[in-house]
Amino acid sequence: MADTRMLPEGKGGLQGRYINNILVEFGIIKAFRQRVLTADVNTGLGITATPALPGVRWRLVDLIMIAIGGAASGATDVRLLGTRSAASVALGIAAVAGLTQSTVLRLGTPFATAGTASIVALADGASFTQLDANTAITVGKTGGSLATSTAIDVILHYVADPA
């Protein structure tokens, strides 16, 4: 049974609640870092902070990827994936050629700073619009198998919006 405990309401309505025993705070920008092993990138892995939850629509605010333990090779790119209108969308695509060890690749939102390489975003700001409710954000790759690097650090800034 879903846990539906509510937190106190603040100005403007409900600020957060428990959904499936996970505290979801709506409208608050959160930051999360997950080190995704190369093998997990190859199989596709859900980002722990953004699981599929009923009544929750995730929205990306910023994305950073960093290759750990060597330069990435083998695959064409590493990408952050979401679901919009029941179809998979690539929210951010980092070419493997740019994923050299310790290089910061950033999506390029208002948080972005000078001196970082970029990650390709969807046209017209679509990378930063709400995803479908009850769908997770995942990391994956295209092309061959990702190799050489030990892991990819995926750092998200994201918001939970009510469905």
C-alpha positions, -999 to +999 in steps of 0.1 A: +000+000+000+013+034-009+024+057+019+005+089+016+016+108+048+016+145+042+040+172+053+027+206+065+014+228+038+034+260+031+024+291+013+012+281-021+000+246-011+015+212-005+053+212-004+060+175+000+046+140+007+057+104+010+050+083-021+059+046-018+080+055+014+100+081-005+098+118+005+090+138-026+093+176-021+075+193-050+088+224-066+122+223-048+154+221-068+174+191-056+210+180-064+221+144-066+253+127-076+254+090-086+286+071-098+273+048-125+297+019-133+305+014-169+288-020-169+256-003-156+258+024-183+259-005-209+228-021-195+209+011-186+204+021-150+178+042-132+190+072-113+183+065-077+169+100-069+143+099-097+124+066-096+091+060-112+065+073-088+028+077-093+017+114-093+053+126-099+066+143-130+104+148-130+119+179-146+156+183-153+173+216-143+210+208-149+232+178-158+269+172-153+288+140-165+324+132-156+344+101-167+361+084-138+391+061-140+401+068-176+386+082-208+354+066-220+356+047-253+336+022-273+302+037-273+290+067-294+277+086-264+264+084-229+229+099-224+204+108-198+169+094-207+134+102-197+099+095-210+077+122-226+043+114-243+051+077-237+083+079-259+119+078-247+137+111-250+174+119-246+175+148-221+213+152-225+238+135-248+275+135-240+297+123-269+322+097-257+350+118-273+344+145-247+342+121-218+379+122-210+390+114-175+380+142-150+366+165-177+334+182-166+306+180-192+277+202-184+243+207-201+245+245-200+216+258-180+217+290-158+239+270-134+266+264-160+299+280-155+326+291-180+352+265-190+330+234-191+325+213-222+289+208-232+263+181-234+238+183-262+203+192-252+169+188-269+158+216-291+139+246-278+146+238-242+127+205-242+153+189-220+140+211-192+102+203-195+082+178-174+085+141-181+056+117-179+043+108-145+053+074-130+085+072-151+121+072-140+152+090-153+178+066-165+214+067-179+224+047-210+245+047-241+243+043-279+266+025-302+290-001-290+296-010-253+311+017-232+346+008-221+379+020-206+365+044-179+355+028-146+324+048-142+305+080-152+296+104-124+261+117-132+252+149-113+216+161-116+197+192-105+161+183-108+126+192-096+096+170-088+063+184-102+029+170-092+011+152-120 
